[in-house]
Amino acid sequence: MPRILIIDDEKAIRYTLKEILEFESYTVDQAEDGPAGLDMLIKDKYDVVLCDVKMPKMDGLEVLERAQKIAPDTAFIMVSAHGNIEMAVDATKKGAFDFIPKPPDLNRLLVTVRNALDRTKLVTETKTLKKKIAKSSEMVGTSAALQTVRTAIEKVAPTDARVLVTGPNGAGKEMVARQIHELSNRAGGPLVEVNCAAIPSELIESELFGHEKGSFTSAVKQRIGKFEQADGGTLFLDEIGDMSLSAQAKVLRALQENKITRVGGEKEISVNVRVVAATNKNLLQEIADRNFREDLYHRLSVILIQVPALNDRRDDIPALVEKFLADIGNDYGTKPKKMSPEGMAYLQRLDWRGNIRELRNVVERLVIMGGDPITEDDARSYAGK
């Protein structure tokens, strides 16, 4: 049940708001001044705070500023009988969700509280999802080949150096990109992923740089491109070896000048983006075949990270299988199955041309079709080899 804290020095206002909100099935607590409210925020978790602005001991804006450090995910709704536009703007800049004048309009108050709760829920879900993504992007294994990759990530992540990740399909290149972002100073910013091979060549420029309304037949409104979306964060260009030469030229300019121009536009837009690129192609051969720009290659490959094929790190297969068994059990809401030693040894002997992605698919198939524990016979029957 959502929890709401009312901070107001007027007892009558506190009780009135409490009755209204409890009628809506919210759990409501009260504090008679700023310091008392901050103490309650330290001790308990609240989804929304309704806070008066003009109070003795400490005014509401100071409470708001201090609360941002104590409970940054809690939505603050400021309430004041002395409010004006300037005060409302100041409160918003300090992190308030909304500003409501006293006496509050009942309908507006309830709508604002519901919106604030939706925002708090979204923030919580986003953080949970980020943690889940970060956990799923952890590179599993202890092999020497994988440790080399880990060491490179740890060294390059805190810098803004561009990274080119190479390796076969399904080996985990996107995991390397996520790890670089999560360990970087840009971790609080967005990680925007673009699969260059999945976007038609005639649309890749619009996808990356955006377009202005009317710039081509289907451009019915302005669109913000991936470079702008990734501002302050990391842009992951997956399968960059499949990008058209025209788009390559624009990416090169963006990397050189930290500026982009939307398709059909003339205005230059500054962007602060770290680029991590990945490919399963031999870019030096692509350069020789005139399919890839050499100058772009050198811009992207300040640091090169080669992700090993799964066949080159077979010692990591047991750890990967255990992780997949746990993940799949969690996804299905069931107790994770076990893999027999003989079944595990059989999987280690197989040829994994599809790498980690193929192994994950096989483990899921074995969970569905095999017994518990999953035996060597199960693996022979359902591994699809």
DRENDO-1510 file (C-alpha; in Angstrom, 1 decimal, always signed):
<recs>
REC; n; res; u; v; w
REC; 1; MET; +0.0; +0.0; +0.0 .
REC; 2; PRO; +1.4; +3.5; -0.9 .
REC; 3; ARG; +2.9; +5.5; +2.0 .
REC; 4; ILE; +2.5; +9.2; +2.1 .
REC; 5; LEU; +4.1; +11.7; +4.6 .
REC; 6; ILE; +2.6; +15.1; +5.3 .
REC; 7; ILE; +4.9; +17.8; +6.6 .
REC; 8; ASP; +3.0; +20.9; +7.7 .
REC; 9; ASP; +3.1; +23.1; +10.8 .
REC; 10; GLU; -0.7; +23.6; +10.6 .
REC; 11; LYS; -2.4; +20.8; +12.5 .
REC; 12; ALA; -5.8; +21.4; +10.9 .
REC; 13; ILE; -4.3; +21.1; +7.4 .
REC; 14; ARG; -2.4; +17.9; +8.3 .
REC; 15; TYR; -5.6; +16.2; +9.7 .
REC; 16; THR; -7.7; +17.3; +6.7 .
REC; 17; LEU; -5.2; +16.0; +4.2 .
REC; 18; LYS; -4.8; +12.8; +6.2 .
REC; 19; GLU; -8.5; +12.1; +6.2 .
REC; 20; ILE; -8.8; +12.7; +2.4 .
REC; 21; LEU; -5.8; +10.5; +1.6 .
REC; 22; GLU; -6.8; +7.7; +4.0 .
REC; 23; PHE; -10.2; +7.7; +2.4 .
REC; 24; GLU; -8.3; +6.8; -0.9 .
REC; 25; SER; -6.7; +3.8; +1.0 .
REC; 26; TYR; -3.3; +5.4; +1.4 .
REC; 27; THR; -1.2; +5.0; +4.5 .
REC; 28; VAL; -0.5; +8.4; +5.9 .
REC; 29; ASP; +2.0; +9.7; +8.5 .
REC; 30; GLN; +2.4; +13.3; +9.7 .
REC; 31; ALA; +5.3; +15.6; +10.8 .
REC; 32; GLU; +4.7; +19.0; +12.4 .
REC; 33; ASP; +7.9; +20.6; +11.0 .
REC; 34; GLY; +10.9; +20.1; +8.6 .
REC; 35; PRO; +13.4; +18.5; +11.0 .
REC; 36; ALA; +10.7; +16.0; +12.2 .
REC; 37; GLY; +9.8; +15.2; +8.6 .
REC; 38; LEU; +13.5; +14.5; +7.7 .
REC; 39; ASP; +13.9; +12.2; +10.7 .
REC; 40; MET; +10.9; +10.2; +9.5 .
REC; 41; LEU; +12.4; +10.0; +6.0 .
REC; 42; ILE; +15.6; +8.6; +7.5 .
REC; 43; LYS; +13.7; +6.0; +9.5 .
REC; 44; ASP; +11.0; +4.9; +7.0 .
REC; 45; LYS; +10.4; +4.7; +3.2 .
REC; 46; TYR; +7.7; +7.0; +1.7 .
REC; 47; ASP; +6.4; +7.0; -1.8 .
REC; 48; VAL; +5.2; +10.7; -1.8 .
REC; 49; VAL; +5.7; +13.6; +0.6 .
REC; 50; LEU; +3.3; +16.6; +0.8 .
REC; 51; CYS; +5.4; +19.4; +2.2 .
REC; 52; ASP; +4.4; +23.0; +3.2 .
REC; 53; VAL; +6.8; +25.7; +2.1 .
REC; 54; LYS; +6.5; +28.3; +4.8 .
REC; 55; MET; +7.3; +26.6; +8.2 .
REC; 56; PRO; +9.2; +27.5; +11.3 .
REC; 57; LYS; +12.6; +25.9; +12.1 .
REC; 58; MET; +13.1; +25.0; +8.4 .
REC; 59; ASP; +11.3; +26.0; +5.3 .
REC; 60; GLY; +9.9; +23.5; +2.8 .
REC; 61; LEU; +12.5; +24.2; +0.1 .
REC; 62; GLU; +15.3; +23.4; +2.5 .
REC; 63; VAL; +13.5; +20.2; +3.5 .
REC; 64; LEU; +13.3; +19.4; -0.2 .
REC; 65; GLU; +17.0; +19.9; -0.8 .
REC; 66; ARG; +18.0; +17.8; +2.2 .
REC; 67; ALA; +15.5; +15.1; +1.3 .
REC; 68; GLN; +17.0; +14.7; -2.2 .
REC; 69; LYS; +20.1; +13.2; -0.4 .
REC; 70; ILE; +18.2; +11.1; +2.1 .
REC; 71; ALA; +15.4; +9.8; -0.1 .
REC; 72; PRO; +16.1; +10.7; -3.8 .
REC; 73; ASP; +13.4; +8.4; -5.1 .
REC; 74; THR; +10.6; +9.9; -3.1 .
REC; 75; ALA; +8.3; +12.3; -5.0 .
REC; 76; PHE; +7.8; +15.7; -3.3 .
REC; 77; ILE; +4.7; +17.8; -3.8 .
REC; 78; MET; +5.1; +21.3; -2.4 .
REC; 79; VAL; +2.1; +23.0; -0.9 .
REC; 80; SER; +1.9; +26.8; -0.1 .
REC; 81; ALA; -0.6; +29.6; +0.5 .
REC; 82; HIS; +2.1; +32.1; -0.5 .
REC; 83; GLY; +3.1; +30.5; -3.8 .
REC; 84; ASN; +3.9; +32.2; -7.0 .
REC; 85; ILE; +5.4; +31.2; -10.4 .
REC; 86; GLU; +8.9; +32.0; -9.2 .
REC; 87; MET; +8.6; +29.8; -6.2 .
REC; 88; ALA; +7.0; +27.0; -8.2 .
REC; 89; VAL; +9.9; +27.1; -10.7 .
REC; 90; ASP; +12.5; +27.2; -7.9 .
REC; 91; ALA; +10.8; +24.2; -6.2 .
REC; 92; THR; +10.8; +22.3; -9.5 .
REC; 93; LYS; +14.5; +23.0; -10.1 .
REC; 94; LYS; +15.3; +21.7; -6.6 .
REC; 95; GLY; +13.5; +18.4; -7.5 .
REC; 96; ALA; +9.9; +18.8; -6.6 .
REC; 97; PHE; +7.4; +16.7; -8.6 .
REC; 98; ASP; +4.7; +19.4; -8.5 .
REC; 99; PHE; +3.6; +22.6; -6.7 .
REC; 100; ILE; +0.0; +23.1; -5.4 .
REC; 101; PRO; -1.4; +26.3; -3.9 .
REC; 102; LYS; -3.3; +26.3; -0.6 .
REC; 103; PRO; -6.1; +25.6; +0.0 .
REC; 104; PRO; -5.6; +22.7; -2.4 .
REC; 105; ASP; -8.3; +21.8; -4.9 .
REC; 106; LEU; -9.3; +18.2; -3.9 .
REC; 107; ASN; -9.4; +16.8; -7.5 .
REC; 108; ARG; -6.1; +18.3; -8.4 .
REC; 109; LEU; -4.5; +17.1; -5.2 .
REC; 110; LEU; -5.6; +13.5; -5.8 .
REC; 111; VAL; -4.6; +13.5; -9.5 .
REC; 112; THR; -1.2; +14.9; -8.5 .
REC; 113; VAL; -0.7; +12.3; -5.8 .
REC; 114; ARG; -1.6; +9.5; -8.2 .
REC; 115; ASN; +0.8; +10.9; -10.9 .
REC; 116; ALA; +3.5; +11.1; -8.2 .
REC; 117; LEU; +2.9; +7.5; -7.2 .
REC; 118; ASP; +3.1; +6.4; -10.8 .
REC; 119; ARG; +6.4; +8.3; -11.1 .
REC; 120; THR; +7.8; +6.7; -8.0 .
REC; 121; LYS; +6.8; +3.2; -9.2 .
REC; 122; LEU; +8.4; +3.9; -12.6 .
REC; 123; VAL; +11.7; +5.0; -10.9 .
REC; 124; THR; +11.7; +1.9; -8.7 .
REC; 125; GLU; +11.0; -0.4; -11.7 .
REC; 126; THR; +13.6; +1.3; -13.8 .
REC; 127; LYS; +16.2; +0.8; -11.1 .
REC; 128; THR; +15.2; -2.8; -10.7 .
REC; 129; LEU; +15.4; -3.4; -14.4 .
REC; 130; LYS; +18.9; -1.7; -14.6 .
REC; 131; LYS; +20.1; -4.0; -11.8 .
REC; 132; LYS; +18.7; -7.0; -13.7 .
REC; 133; ILE; +20.3; -5.9; -16.9 .
REC; 134; ALA; +23.6; -5.2; -15.2 .
REC; 135; LYS; +23.5; -8.6; -13.5 .
REC; 136; SER; +22.6; -10.3; -16.8 .
REC; 137; SER; +25.5; -8.6; -18.5 .
REC; 138; GLU; +28.0; -9.9; -16.0 .
REC; 139; MET; +30.6; -12.0; -17.8 .
REC; 140; VAL; +30.6; -15.4; -16.3 .
REC; 141; GLY; +33.7; -17.6; -16.1 .
REC; 142; THR; +37.3; -17.8; -14.9 .
REC; 143; SER; +39.2; -18.7; -18.0 .
REC; 144; ALA; +42.4; -16.9; -19.0 .
REC; 145; ALA; +40.8; -15.7; -22.2 .
REC; 146; LEU; +37.9; -14.1; -20.4 .
REC; 147; GLN; +40.2; -12.6; -17.7 .
REC; 148; THR; +42.1; -10.8; -20.4 .
REC; 149; VAL; +38.8; -9.2; -21.6 .
REC; 150; ARG; +37.8; -8.3; -18.0 .
REC; 151; THR; +41.2; -6.6; -17.4 .
REC; 152; ALA; +40.8; -4.5; -20.6 .
REC; 153; ILE; +37.3; -3.5; -19.6 .
REC; 154; GLU; +38.4; -2.4; -16.1 .
REC; 155; LYS; +41.2; -0.3; -17.5 .
REC; 156; VAL; +39.2; +1.4; -20.3 .
REC; 157; ALA; +35.8; +1.9; -18.6 .
REC; 158; PRO; +36.8; +4.9; -16.4 .
REC; 159; THR; +38.1; +6.8; -19.5 .
REC; 160; ASP; +36.2; +8.2; -22.4 .
REC; 161; ALA; +38.2; +6.3; -25.0 .
REC; 162; ARG; +36.4; +4.8; -27.9 .
REC; 163; VAL; +36.3; +1.0; -27.9 .
REC; 164; LEU; +36.0; -1.5; -30.8 .
REC; 165; VAL; +34.8; -4.9; -29.7 .
REC; 166; THR; +35.4; -7.8; -32.1 .
REC; 167; GLY; +34.4; -11.4; -32.0 .
REC; 168; PRO; +32.1; -14.0; -33.5 .
REC; 169; ASN; +28.3; -13.8; -33.3 .
REC; 170; GLY; +26.8; -14.8; -30.0 .
REC; 171; ALA; +30.2; -14.5; -28.1 .
REC; 172; GLY; +29.0; -11.6; -25.8 .
REC; 173; LYS; +30.1; -8.4; -27.5 .
REC; 174; GLU; +27.0; -6.5; -26.2 .
REC; 175; MET; +27.9; -7.7; -22.7 .
REC; 176; VAL; +31.3; -6.1; -23.0 .
REC; 177; ALA; +29.7; -2.8; -24.1 .
REC; 178; ARG; +27.2; -2.9; -21.2 .
REC; 179; GLN; +30.0; -3.6; -18.7 .
REC; 180; ILE; +32.1; -0.7; -20.1 .
REC; 181; HIS; +29.1; +1.6; -19.6 .
REC; 182; GLU; +28.2; +0.3; -16.1 .
REC; 183; LEU; +31.8; +0.8; -14.9 .
REC; 184; SER; +32.2; +4.2; -16.5 .
REC; 185; ASN; +31.6; +7.7; -15.2 .
REC; 186; ARG; +28.6; +7.8; -17.6 .
REC; 187; ALA; +26.8; +5.0; -15.8 .
REC; 188; GLY; +24.1; +7.4; -14.7 .
REC; 189; GLY; +23.4; +8.4; -18.3 .
REC; 190; PRO; +21.7; +6.4; -21.0 .
REC; 191; LEU; +23.1; +3.4; -22.8 .
REC; 192; VAL; +21.6; +3.5; -26.3 .
REC; 193; GLU; +22.1; +0.4; -28.6 .
REC; 194; VAL; +21.8; +0.4; -32.3 .
REC; 195; ASN; +22.0; -2.8; -34.4 .
REC; 196; CYS; +23.4; -1.4; -37.7 .
REC; 197; ALA; +22.7; -4.6; -39.5 .
REC; 198; ALA; +19.0; -4.6; -38.7 .
REC; 199; ILE; +18.3; -1.1; -40.1 .
REC; 200; PRO; +17.9; -0.6; -43.9 .
REC; 201; SER; +20.7; +1.5; -45.4 .
REC; 202; GLU; +18.3; +4.2; -46.5 .
REC; 203; LEU; +17.1; +4.6; -42.8 .
REC; 204; ILE; +20.3; +4.3; -40.9 .
REC; 205; GLU; +21.2; +8.0; -41.1 .
REC; 206; SER; +17.7; +9.0; -39.8 .
REC; 207; GLU; +18.0; +6.4; -37.0 .
REC; 208; LEU; +21.4; +7.7; -35.9 .
REC; 209; PHE; +21.1; +11.5; -36.4 .
REC; 210; GLY; +17.3; +12.0; -36.5 .
REC; 211; HIS; +15.4; +14.0; -39.1 .
REC; 212; GLU; +13.3; +17.1; -39.4 .
REC; 213; LYS; +9.6; +17.1; -40.3 .
REC; 214; GLY; +9.2; +16.9; -44.1 .
REC; 215; SER; +12.8; +15.9; -44.8 .
REC; 216; PHE; +11.5; +12.9; -46.8 .
REC; 217; THR; +8.1; +11.4; -47.7 .
REC; 218; SER; +7.4; +9.5; -44.4 .
REC; 219; ALA; +8.9; +12.2; -42.1 .
REC; 220; VAL; +5.6; +13.4; -40.8 .
REC; 221; LYS; +7.2; +14.8; -37.6 .
REC; 222; GLN; +10.6; +15.6; -36.2 .
REC; 223; ARG; +12.6; +12.7; -34.8 .
REC; 224; ILE; +15.5; +12.7; -32.3 .
REC; 225; GLY; +18.2; +10.3; -33.4 .
REC; 226; LYS; +20.3; +7.9; -31.3 .
REC; 227; PHE; +23.2; +10.2; -31.0 .
REC; 228; GLU; +21.0; +12.8; -29.3 .
REC; 229; GLN; +19.3; +10.1; -27.2 .
REC; 230; ALA; +22.7; +9.0; -25.9 .
REC; 231; ASP; +23.8; +12.5; -24.9 .
REC; 232; GLY; +25.7; +12.2; -21.6 .
REC; 233; GLY; +25.9; +8.5; -21.9 .
REC; 234; THR; +27.2; +5.7; -24.2 .
REC; 235; LEU; +26.2; +4.9; -27.8 .
REC; 236; PHE; +26.7; +1.2; -28.7 .
REC; 237; LEU; +27.0; +0.7; -32.5 .
REC; 238; ASP; +26.6; -3.1; -32.9 .
REC; 239; GLU; +27.5; -4.7; -36.2 .
REC; 240; ILE; +29.1; -1.5; -37.4 .
REC; 241; GLY; +30.8; -3.4; -40.3 .
REC; 242; ASP; +27.3; -3.5; -42.0 .
REC; 243; MET; +26.9; +0.3; -42.0 .
REC; 244; SER; +26.7; +2.1; -45.4 .
REC; 245; LEU; +29.6; +4.2; -46.5 .
REC; 246; SER; +27.4; +7.3; -46.5 .
REC; 247; ALA; +26.4; +6.8; -42.8 .
REC; 248; GLN; +30.1; +6.0; -42.0 .
REC; 249; ALA; +31.1; +9.5; -43.3 .
REC; 250; LYS; +28.5; +11.1; -41.0 .
REC; 251; VAL; +29.5; +9.1; -38.0 .
REC; 252; LEU; +33.2; +10.0; -38.6 .
REC; 253; ARG; +32.2; +13.7; -38.7 .
REC; 254; ALA; +30.2; +13.3; -35.5 .
REC; 255; LEU; +33.2; +11.7; -33.7 .
REC; 256; GLN; +35.6; +14.4; -35.0 .
REC; 257; GLU; +33.5; +17.4; -34.1 .
REC; 258; ASN; +31.1; +16.1; -31.4 .
REC; 259; LYS; +28.3; +17.6; -33.5 .
REC; 260; ILE; +25.5; +16.1; -35.6 .
REC; 261; THR; +23.0; +17.5; -38.1 .
REC; 262; ARG; +19.5; +15.9; -38.5 .
REC; 263; VAL; +18.5; +14.7; -41.9 .
REC; 264; GLY; +16.9; +17.6; -43.7 .
REC; 265; GLY; +18.2; +20.0; -41.1 .
REC; 266; GLU; +20.9; +22.7; -41.2 .
REC; 267; LYS; +21.4; +23.3; -37.5 .
REC; 268; GLU; +24.4; +21.7; -35.9 .
REC; 269; ILE; +23.7; +20.0; -32.6 .
REC; 270; SER; +26.4; +19.4; -30.0 .
REC; 271; VAL; +26.4; +15.9; -28.5 .
REC; 272; ASN; +28.5; +14.5; -25.6 .
REC; 273; VAL; +28.6; +10.8; -26.4 .
REC; 274; ARG; +31.0; +7.9; -25.8 .
REC; 275; VAL; +30.9; +5.4; -28.7 .
REC; 276; VAL; +31.5; +1.7; -28.3 .
REC; 277; ALA; +31.3; -0.2; -31.6 .
REC; 278; ALA; +31.2; -3.9; -32.2 .
REC; 279; THR; +31.5; -6.2; -35.3 .
REC; 280; ASN; +32.0; -9.8; -36.2 .
REC; 281; LYS; +33.7; -8.8; -39.5 .
REC; 282; ASN; +37.4; -8.4; -40.2 .
REC; 283; LEU; +37.3; -4.6; -40.7 .
REC; 284; LEU; +40.9; -4.5; -42.1 .
REC; 285; GLN; +39.7; -6.8; -44.8 .
REC; 286; GLU; +36.6; -4.7; -45.3 .
REC; 287; ILE; +38.9; -1.7; -45.6 .
REC; 288; ALA; +40.9; -3.5; -48.3 .
REC; 289; ASP; +37.7; -4.3; -50.1 .
REC; 290; ARG; +36.6; -0.6; -49.8 .
REC; 291; ASN; +33.5; -1.5; -47.8 .
REC; 292; PHE; +34.7; +0.4; -44.7 .
REC; 293; ARG; +36.5; +3.7; -44.2 .
REC; 294; GLU; +40.0; +3.4; -42.8 .
REC; 295; ASP; +39.8; +6.8; -41.1 .
REC; 296; LEU; +36.6; +5.7; -39.2 .
REC; 297; TYR; +38.3; +2.5; -38.2 .
REC; 298; HIS; +41.1; +4.4; -36.6 .
REC; 299; ARG; +38.6; +6.7; -34.8 .
REC; 300; LEU; +36.7; +3.8; -33.4 .
REC; 301; SER; +39.6; +1.5; -32.4 .
REC; 302; VAL; +41.4; +3.5; -29.8 .
REC; 303; ILE; +41.1; +0.4; -27.7 .
REC; 304; LEU; +40.5; -3.0; -29.3 .
REC; 305; ILE; +38.9; -5.8; -27.3 .
REC; 306; GLN; +38.7; -9.3; -28.8 .
REC; 307; VAL; +35.9; -11.4; -27.3 .
REC; 308; PRO; +36.9; -15.1; -27.5 .
REC; 309; ALA; +34.7; -17.8; -29.0 .
REC; 310; LEU; +33.1; -20.2; -26.5 .
REC; 311; ASN; +35.1; -23.0; -28.1 .
REC; 312; ASP; +38.2; -21.1; -26.8 .
REC; 313; ARG; +37.0; -21.0; -23.3 .
REC; 314; ARG; +35.4; -24.4; -22.7 .
REC; 315; ASP; +36.3; -24.3; -19.0 .
REC; 316; ASP; +33.7; -21.5; -18.5 .
REC; 317; ILE; +30.8; -23.7; -19.8 .
REC; 318; PRO; +29.9; -25.2; -16.4 .
REC; 319; ALA; +29.6; -21.7; -14.8 .
REC; 320; LEU; +27.6; -20.5; -17.8 .
REC; 321; VAL; +25.2; -23.5; -17.7 .
REC; 322; GLU; +24.6; -23.0; -13.9 .
REC; 323; LYS; +23.8; -19.3; -14.5 .
REC; 324; PHE; +21.4; -20.2; -17.3 .
REC; 325; LEU; +19.7; -22.9; -15.2 .
REC; 326; ALA; +19.2; -20.3; -12.5 .
REC; 327; ASP; +18.0; -17.6; -14.8 .
REC; 328; ILE; +15.6; -19.9; -16.7 .
REC; 329; GLY; +14.2; -21.3; -13.4 .
REC; 330; ASN; +13.6; -17.7; -12.3 .
REC; 331; ASP; +11.9; -16.7; -15.5 .
REC; 332; TYR; +9.6; -19.8; -15.4 .
REC; 333; GLY; +8.9; -19.3; -11.7 .
REC; 334; THR; +10.2; -22.8; -10.9 .
REC; 335; LYS; +13.1; -24.4; -8.9 .
REC; 336; PRO; +16.2; -24.4; -11.1 .
REC; 337; LYS; +17.1; -27.8; -12.5 .
REC; 338; LYS; +20.4; -29.5; -11.9 .
REC; 339; MET; +22.8; -30.8; -14.6 .
REC; 340; SER; +24.5; -34.1; -14.0 .
REC; 341; PRO; +28.3; -34.2; -14.2 .
REC; 342; GLU; +28.1; -36.5; -17.3 .
REC; 343; GLY; +25.6; -34.1; -19.0 .
REC; 344; MET; +27.9; -31.2; -18.2 .
REC; 345; ALA; +31.0; -33.0; -19.6 .
REC; 346; TYR; +29.0; -33.8; -22.8 .
REC; 347; LEU; +28.2; -30.1; -23.3 .
REC; 348; GLN; +31.8; -29.2; -22.8 .
REC; 349; ARG; +32.8; -31.6; -25.7 .
REC; 350; LEU; +30.4; -30.1; -28.2 .
REC; 351; ASP; +31.3; -27.6; -30.9 .
REC; 352; TRP; +29.6; -24.2; -30.1 .
REC; 353; ARG; +29.6; -22.3; -33.4 .
REC; 354; GLY; +26.8; -20.1; -32.1 .
REC; 355; ASN; +28.8; -19.4; -28.9 .
REC; 356; ILE; +27.1; -18.3; -25.7 .
REC; 357; ARG; +23.8; -17.5; -27.4 .
REC; 358; GLU; +23.6; -21.1; -28.7 .
REC; 359; LEU; +24.5; -22.5; -25.3 .
REC; 360; ARG; +21.8; -20.5; -23.6 .
REC; 361; ASN; +19.2; -21.8; -26.1 .
REC; 362; VAL; +20.3; -25.4; -25.6 .
REC; 363; VAL; +20.1; -25.1; -21.8 .
REC; 364; GLU; +16.6; -23.7; -22.1 .
REC; 365; ARG; +15.6; -26.7; -24.4 .
REC; 366; LEU; +17.1; -29.1; -21.9 .
REC; 367; VAL; +15.2; -27.5; -19.0 .
REC; 368; ILE; +11.9; -27.9; -20.9 .
REC; 369; MET; +12.5; -31.4; -22.4 .
REC; 370; GLY; +15.0; -33.1; -19.9 .
REC; 371; GLY; +14.6; -34.5; -16.5 .
REC; 372; ASP; +16.0; -33.3; -13.1 .
REC; 373; PRO; +18.8; -33.7; -13.0 .
REC; 374; ILE; +19.5; -33.3; -16.8 .
REC; 375; THR; +21.4; -36.4; -17.9 .
REC; 376; GLU; +23.9; -37.1; -20.6 .
REC; 377; ASP; +21.1; -38.9; -22.5 .
REC; 378; ASP; +19.0; -35.8; -22.3 .
REC; 379; ALA; +21.8; -33.7; -23.6 .
REC; 380; ARG; +22.5; -36.2; -26.5 .
REC; 381; SER; +18.7; -36.2; -27.3 .
REC; 382; TYR; +18.0; -32.5; -27.1 .
REC; 383; ALA; +21.2; -30.5; -27.6 .
REC; 384; GLY; +20.5; -30.6; -31.4 .
REC; 385; LYS; +24.1; -31.6; -32.3 .
</recs>
